[in-house]
């Protein structure tokens, strides 16, 4: 269920499924990893969610 929430939020944030997919598969400095690789544990899902929040509010992440 948590991963579904990330997908919904990511598509809403990026407004485009392809842009969100590219973001998921690119290394992210703030996460020290590709976001897609972190969607296995609740803690890491929350970290990805926090980065999406920052992006949504225009904070460099």
C-alpha positions as CSV (number, residue, x, y, z in Angstrom):
1,X,0.0,0.0,0.0
2,X,2.8,2.4,0.8
3,X,4.4,2.0,-2.6
4,X,1.1,2.7,-4.3
5,X,1.0,6.0,-2.4
6,X,4.4,6.9,-3.7
7,X,3.4,6.2,-7.3
8,X,0.3,8.3,-6.9
9,X,2.2,11.1,-5.3
10,X,5.0,10.9,-7.8
11,X,2.8,11.1,-10.8
12,X,0.9,14.1,-9.2
13,X,4.2,15.8,-8.4
14,X,5.8,15.3,-11.8
15,X,2.5,15.5,-13.7
16,X,3.8,12.9,-16.1
17,X,4.3,9.2,-15.7
18,X,7.4,9.1,-17.8
19,X,9.1,12.0,-16.0
20,X,8.3,10.2,-12.7
21,X,9.6,7.0,-14.0
22,X,12.9,8.7,-15.1
23,X,13.2,10.2,-11.6
24,X,12.7,6.9,-10.0
25,X,15.5,5.3,-12.0
26,X,18.1,8.1,-11.7
27,X,20.5,8.2,-8.7
28,X,19.4,10.9,-6.2
29,X,22.1,12.6,-4.2
30,X,19.7,13.3,-1.2
31,X,18.8,9.6,-1.0
32,X,22.3,8.3,-1.9
33,X,20.6,5.8,-4.3
34,X,18.0,5.4,-7.0
35,X,14.6,6.0,-5.5
36,X,13.3,2.8,-7.1
37,X,15.9,0.8,-5.1
38,X,14.6,2.1,-1.8
39,X,11.0,1.1,-2.2
40,X,11.5,-2.2,-0.2
41,X,11.2,-1.0,3.4
42,X,8.8,1.3,5.2
43,X,11.6,3.6,6.4
44,X,13.1,4.1,2.9
45,X,9.6,4.6,1.4
46,X,9.1,7.4,3.9
47,X,12.5,8.9,2.8
48,X,11.4,8.8,-0.8
49,X,8.1,10.4,0.2
50,X,10.0,13.2,2.0
51,X,12.0,13.9,-1.1
52,X,8.8,14.0,-3.2
53,X,7.4,16.5,-0.7
54,X,10.4,18.7,-1.1
55,X,10.2,18.6,-4.9
56,X,6.5,19.4,-4.7
57,X,7.2,22.5,-2.7
58,X,10.1,23.6,-5.0
59,X,12.9,22.7,-2.6
60,X,16.0,21.4,-4.4
61,X,16.4,17.7,-3.7
